[in-house]
Amino acid sequence: MIGSKVRVKVSSVKGIRDPEGREGYRIEFVEVRQKPPMVIATPREVPKEVSSMVVQISKGIQTAIPGGSSKEYELQKLTLILTREELEAFEHTPYPNQIYELTVSKGNLSFTKVS
């Protein structure tokens, strides 16, 4: 079976300390997905002029509310907690908004930097 690939974005990187007092990092990844198009349907018995007005008003409301005009949304995907040594072995220095391609295959996670 070929691995599954997902584009993930670094949403946050925070410095932490583990129970033994070692310095570490909490790295949170999110998957950015496209919102499906909104479909607005009106009953067939409603006149066409009224239907088009309802669609225009609905689109106007979508752009007026916070986040309504956004074409994508973020889905929490993965959180890594690594010590400094583990982060160095990771061979990537993640910063917020960096994009990686995450490949999941045969029990392995592989990260490839995209941007």
C-alpha positions in Angstrom: 0.0 0.0 0.0 1.2 3.5 -0.9 1.3 6.0 2.0 -1.2 8.7 2.6 -0.1 12.3 2.1 -1.5 15.3 3.8 -0.4 19.0 3.7 -0.1 20.4 7.2 0.7 23.8 8.5 2.6 24.6 11.8 0.0 26.5 13.9 2.2 27.0 16.9 5.5 26.3 18.5 5.8 26.6 22.3 8.7 26.1 24.6 7.9 23.7 27.5 9.7 21.8 30.2 9.2 18.0 30.7 8.7 16.5 34.2 12.4 16.0 34.5 13.1 19.7 33.9 14.5 19.3 30.3 13.8 21.9 27.8 11.4 20.9 25.1 9.0 22.1 22.4 5.3 21.6 21.7 4.6 21.8 17.9 1.0 21.8 16.7 0.1 21.0 13.1 -3.2 21.7 11.4 -4.5 20.5 8.1 -5.8 23.4 5.9 -8.9 22.3 4.0 -11.0 24.0 1.4 -14.6 24.8 2.5 -17.1 23.1 0.2 -19.2 25.6 -1.8 -22.4 26.7 -0.2 -25.6 25.6 -2.0 -28.7 27.6 -1.4 -31.9 26.2 -2.7 -35.4 27.7 -2.6 -38.7 25.9 -3.1 -39.8 25.6 -6.7 -43.0 27.5 -6.1 -41.1 30.6 -5.1 -40.8 33.1 -8.0 -37.4 33.3 -9.6 -36.9 37.0 -8.6 -37.5 36.2 -5.0 -35.1 33.2 -5.2 -32.3 35.3 -6.6 -32.9 38.0 -3.9 -32.6 35.3 -1.2 -29.4 34.0 -2.6 -27.9 37.5 -2.8 -28.9 38.3 0.8 -27.5 35.0 2.0 -24.1 35.7 0.3 -24.1 39.2 1.8 -24.6 37.8 5.3 -21.8 35.3 4.8 -19.3 38.1 4.0 -20.5 40.2 6.9 -20.0 37.7 9.6 -16.5 37.0 10.9 -14.8 34.2 9.0 -17.8 33.9 6.6 -15.8 34.9 3.5 -12.9 32.6 4.3 -12.4 29.9 1.6 -10.7 27.4 3.9 -10.7 26.1 7.5 -8.1 24.5 9.8 -8.5 21.1 11.3 -6.2 20.1 14.3 -4.1 17.2 12.9 -1.0 16.4 15.1 0.8 17.6 18.2 4.5 16.7 18.7 6.3 17.2 22.0 10.0 17.0 21.5 13.1 17.6 23.6 15.8 19.8 22.2 17.8 16.7 21.2 14.7 15.2 19.5 14.1 18.4 17.6 17.7 18.4 16.3 17.2 14.8 15.2 13.9 15.9 13.5 16.1 17.8 11.1 13.5 20.6 10.6 13.1 23.8 12.5 9.4 24.4 12.4 8.1 28.0 12.6 4.4 29.0 12.6 2.8 29.0 9.1 5.4 26.7 7.5 3.8 24.1 5.3 4.9 20.4 5.3 3.8 17.4 3.5 3.1 14.6 6.0 3.3 11.1 4.7 1.8 8.3 6.7 3.0 4.8 5.6 3.5 1.5 7.4 3.6 2.9 10.9 5.9 5.8 9.9 5.4 9.5 9.8 7.6 11.4 7.3 7.7 15.3 7.0 8.8 17.1 3.8 9.1 20.8 4.0 7.0 22.5 1.2 7.4 26.2 2.2 
